[in-house]
């Protein structure tokens, strides 16, 4: 099977460098801004499948709250996307992230 577009799981693979568009992620920015930057990297992969996601909050404890939209609402794969795609990418790029939860 030939892969024609990146999925949410391969947005930022371990060991990869970011492309030129996103090389400017500021490691000195606020926690929320750094999380938002990574979420913006992930969004196109989610949108390509008819869904979308919104950053709702980042708590002081490092818990990121995400709201799914579109095709993601009620999708049986949404939890897998949340854990294996979104959370993995966030924890890799923003070490202060302790978890990711979906909110209604």
N, C-alpha and C positions, 0 to 999 in steps of 0.2 A: 504494500500500500504506500502510495506516494503522498507525503504530507504537503498540502498546498499553502497552509498558513499556520503560524504558531498558535498553540493552544494556551490556555491560562497556566498550564503546568510547566510550559517551557519559556515563559516570559523572561525569567531571570534564572537560568540554570546555574547550579553550583560551579564556581570556577570561571564563569563567563564574565566578560567586561560588558558594561552597558554601551549601547550604540551612541553615536554622536549627539543625537537629539537629547539623550538623557544623561550624558556624561557629567552634567553640572549639578547632580543631586548634592545638596549642601549637607555635609555631615555635621555642620555646626548649627543648623536651623533648629527650630522648635521641634519637639517630638511630633506634634500634630502635622507640621509642614512636611517633615520627612516621611511620615506615614502617607500623607496625601500625595506626595510625589510618586511613591511606589504604587499606590492605588491607581493613579493616572496611567502608569505603565501597563497595569493589568486590564484596565477597562476595555481597550480595543479588542482584546481576545474574548472577553465576555460579550461585548456588543456584537461581535462577528457571529455569535450563536443566537442572536435575537434577545439577549438579556442586557442588563446593566447593573451597576452597583453604585452605591452612594456611601461615602464615609460619613457616619453619623456622629461619632464621638471617639475620643481617645482618652481613657481615664488616667488618673495619676498613677495607677498601678500598672499601666501599660496594656490594658485590655482595649482592643480596637473593636468598635461596634460598626457593623456593615449592614446596609439595607439593600436587599435584592429588588430588582424591578424587571418588568417585561417577562420574557420566557423563563427567567430564573425562579419566578414566584411559582411555587408548587412543583418545581422540577425535581425528580428523584435524585438527580446528580448534584443538586445545589450544595448539600452538605459535604460531598467529596470535593467540589470546587472550593468551598470555603476552607477546608482543612489542608488539602494537598496542593492547592494552587495559591490561594490568597495568603493563608497563614504561613506557608512555607516561604513564599517570597518576602513577606513582611519581616519575618524573623531573621531571614538571611541578611537583609539590607538595613534593618532597624533593630539592633539587638535588645533594645529596651522593651520591645513588644513581648508581652507574656502570654497573650492569647488573642483569638479573634472569635467574635460571636455574631450571629445574625440576629437582627432585631426586626420586628414586624412593622 
